[in-house]
C-alpha cells in the first residue's frame, strides 16, 4: 500500500473512501432509536436556557451534564425534536473525525491513512459516542483538528506560514472546549508538546511569538470560564467504579472487549506494547511527535485524575484519547505492511481481530440501541385495559423515560407510578425492573414487592455503554385479591 505508483495511490484512496463511507453509515444507523436518560437530561438543561450565556452563568446549569454547545443546539431545535435530529451534531462531528483522522494518517503515509480509517470507522467507542446527543463527539473532533493544524504548521516563525492556521486553531480550541471538558486532555498534551516543536524548528524569539499567537486566546478563555463556571460545577451522581476498573474497561473496549472481561488484561498489554513500540521507533527516527502522543494518551488523563480525584468515572471520559491511540496503531501496522511476510501476517491478524472484536458490540448497538423505552411503553398500553397504567417503579431515571414515551402515545394514556417499598391498597398490574448491565439475565419471577407475585412478561434490551435494560413484570392472577 505504498504511494510509489499512481495505481497504488489510487487503490489507497479508494480503500480510504470505502472505510469512510462504512464509518459514516454506522454512525448514521446508530443515531436512530430512543433517547436515553442522559440525553433527556441534556434536553432538560436546554429547556432552562433563556439567553445563550445561561449555559455558562446560570447556577442551575453549572452541571457536568450541561455540555454547552450541545445544550444550545437542543434549546434551538426544541424539546419535541426527533432523536435523530437531536443527535445530528454528534454524527456530523464523528464523520468529520474520520476525515481528520485519515488526513493526519495520510500525511505520514497513505498506508497509515487507510489503516487509521479502517480502525476508526468500526470503532465501537467512536460510534457509540459519535451518535449520541451529548458533547463527546465534538471534543474528539476538535482535539484532532487542533493537533492536525499545529502538526501541519511548518512555518519556522518567519511569517510566511498559512495565515488561516492560527485563527483556525483558535476556533477549533474554543469549539472543543465548549463541546466537552474532556477536550482538555488533548489541549494539555498540545501545551506540553507545541513549545518543543516550535523551539526545535525556529529561533527562540520567533517560537515565543508563535506560541503566544496560538495559545494566548484559548488559555485566556479557559481561565475566564474556570473562574466564572468550572469551579462551581456540580458533578451528577451515578455508580462508582474504581479508576483501575474504568481504565481497564476502556482499554478492553478499544478492541471490542466488554468491561469486566478477563480478556481486557490482554488488551491492556497490547495497548501498552503498541504505544511503547511506536513511540520508540519515532524517537529513533528523530520524530518530534512522541511527546504529544504520550501526553494525549497517558500523561494528560493521569494528571487530571491526580488533580481532580473524581468519585464518578466512566469509560467515555477517556474517549478523546482513543483516536490518538488508533493513529499509533495504524502507524505501527503500516510499518508491518512494509516489513517481512511474517510481519504482514501479524499486522493483518491484529487489524482483522480489532475490526471483528468491535463488530460484536456494534451489532448489538444497531439492534437494540440505547434502550427500547418506547416499545416498552407501547407494550404496557396494549396489555392494559382502558384507564391509567399503574406500574411499580423506583428511580427518577426510569420515571423520566416512562413519562417521555407515554407522552408520545396516541391516544394519550396516564401513567400512575407506585413505589415498591410503599404499601398500596391494591398492587399495580405492572412492575418495572432495570439493569445497566447489557448481559443481565432477569429472574422469571419476583416475589415480595407489593406482597404479590410478578412474572416476567417482556424484556427490553439495550446495548453498549449508554442506556438501560427494562424488564416488565405482570402481576400474577389472584394476587390483587389476596393483597386486599
C-alpha positions, 0 to 999 in steps of 0.5 A: 500500500505504498504511494510509489505508483499512481495505481497504488495511490489510487487503490489507497484512496479508494480503500480510504473512501470505502472505510469512510463511507462504512464509518459514516453509515454506522454512525448514521444507523446508530443515531436512530432509536430512543433517547436515553436518560442522559440525553433527556437530561441534556434536553432538560438543561436546554429547556432552562436556557433563556439567553445563550450565556445561561449555559455558562452563568446560570447556577442551575446549569453549572452541571457536568451534564450541561455540555454547552454547545450541545445544550444550545443546539437542543434549546434551538431545535426544541424539546419535541425534536426527533432523536435523530435530529437531536443527535445530528451534531454528534454524527456530523462531528464523528464523520468529520473525525474520520476525515481528520483522522485519515488526513493526519494518517495520510500525511505520514503515509497513505498506508497509515491513512487507510489503516487509521480509517479502517480502525476508526470507522468500526470503532465501537467507542467512536460510534457509540459516542459519535451518535449520541446527543451529548458533547463527546463527539465534538471534543474528539473532533476538535482535539484532532483538528487542533493537533492536525493544524499545529502538526501541519504548521511548518512555518519556522516563525518567519511569517510566511506560514498559512495565515488561516492556521492560527485563527483556525486553531483558535476556533477549533480550541474554543469549539472543543472546549465548549463541546466537552471538558474532556477536550482538555486532555488533548489541549494539555498534551498540545501545551506540553508538546507545541513549545518543543516543536516550535523551539526545535524548528525556529529561533527562540524569539520567533517560537515565543511569538508563535506560541503566544499567537496560538495559545494566548486566546484559548488559555485566556478563555479557559481561565475566564470560564474556570473562574466564572463556571468550572469551579462551581460545577456540580458533578451528577451522581451515578455508580462508582467504579474504581479508576483501575476498573474504568481504565481497564474497561476502556482499554478492553473496549478499544478492541471490542472487549466488554468491561469486566472481561478477563480478556481486557488484561490482554488488551491492556498489554497490547495497548501498552506494547503498541504505544511503547513500540511506536513511540520508540521507533519515532524517537529513533527516527528523530520524530518530534511527535512522541511527546504529544502522543504520550501526553494525549494518551497517558500523561494528560488523563493521569494528571487530571485524575491526580488533580481532580480525584473524581468519585464518578468515572466512566469509560467515555471520559477517556474517549478523546484519547482513543483516536490518538491511540488508533493513529499509533496503531495504524502507524505501527501496522503500516510499518508491518505492511512494509516489513517481512511476510511474517510481519504482514501476517501479524499486522493483518491478524491484529487489524482483522481481530480489532475490526471483528472484536468491535463488530460484536458490540456494534451489532448489538448497538444497531439492534437494540440501541440505547434502550427500547423505552418506547416499545416498552411503553407501547407494550404496557398500553396494549396489555392494559385495559382502558384507564391509567397504567399503574406500574411499580417503579423506583428511580427518577431515571426510569420515571423520566423515560416512562413519562417521555414515551407515554407522552408520545402515545396516541391516544394519550394514556396516564401513567400512575407510578407506585413505589415498591417499598410503599404499601398500596391498597391494591398492587399495580398490574405492572412492575418495572425492573432495570439493569445497566448491565447489557448481559443481565439475565432477569429472574422469571419471577419476583416475589415480595414487592407489593406482597404479590407475585410478578412474572416476567412478561417482556424484556427490553434490551439495550446495548453498549455503554449508554442506556438501560435494560427494562424488564416488565413484570405482570402481576400474577392472577389472584394476587390483587385479591389476596393483597386486599 
